[in-house]
Amino acid sequence: MTSKLVHLARRASVVLLAGGLLVAAGGPAGADVPEFWGGSQSEPVDPWHAVWLLVGIPLLLFVVITAIVIIPGVVKGERFTPGGQATADQWFGGPSSGTAALPAPDSDDSQAGGASGRW
C-alpha cells in the first residue's frame, strides 16, 4: 500500500513541478506596444463593431456553410424532416444503378466484385 502512495506522490509532484515551470516560464511578456499602434493612447473600440466582428461574422459564416450543404439536397427534392424515413444506403460517386452495374468476378482469381470473405 505504501508503494502505491509513494508512486502517487511522486507522480503528483512531477506534474505539479512541470506545471509550475510552465507557469513561471510564461510570465508577462517584456514587449512594449508597437509604435505604429499609437502607444497607450489608442482609440476605444466601438461596441457594435466588436459585436459584428465577434458574433455577426461567425453567424454569417454558419448560415452560408449551412446553405451550401442544404441547398443541393433541396434542389434535388430531398426532404429534411426530423423523424422521417431512414435513408437507404448511399454510395457517393458510385454507379447510379447501384451494385447491379458492378462487374461480376470472372474466375476465382479475379479482383472484380469487391472484397471477398476468404480468411
Secondary structure as GFF3:
##gff-version 3
##sequence-region A 1 119
A	DSSP	alpha_helix	2	25	.	.	.	ID=ss1
A	DSSP	three_ten_helix	35	37	.	.	.	ID=ss2
A	DSSP	alpha_helix	47	51	.	.	.	ID=ss3
A	DSSP	pi_helix	52	56	.	.	.	ID=ss4
A	DSSP	alpha_helix	57	76	.	.	.	ID=ss5
A	DSSP	three_ten_helix	98	101	.	.	.	ID=ss6
###
